Amino acid sequence: MACPIIIRLHDGFQSYLVLDEAHPREMLRHWGFAEEFSLRPWLGSLDPDFAREEWAEMLAEDLDNYIISDTDHQGFGLERAFWDHCKMWPERKLTQAE
């Protein structure tokens, strides 16, 4: 089942905020850096409207650069494999409940 995502449009590329309840994460693209792709846990809201505002504010960017969609979005489906080689930073510590 599809989960909500926020698409960040920047420098002709996209980064994604995946609002999966079990594993919310930022899938970041850093154009021009040695390590172009990175993952980090998302600790903010899982509500798409609030998460969009939080992410834009955190990066001090215009809210118009952020689009709410879901994991069925064609662009996300084409690009998600770019992050397959990435490890979460900082690494997520599992609790006994998980």
Secondary structure, DSSP 8 states (H G I E B T S, - for coil): ---EEEEEEETTEEEEEE--TTS-EEEEE-TTSSS-EEEEE--S--SHHHHHHHHHHHTT--GGGEEEEETT-HHHHHHGGGGTT--BSS-----TT-
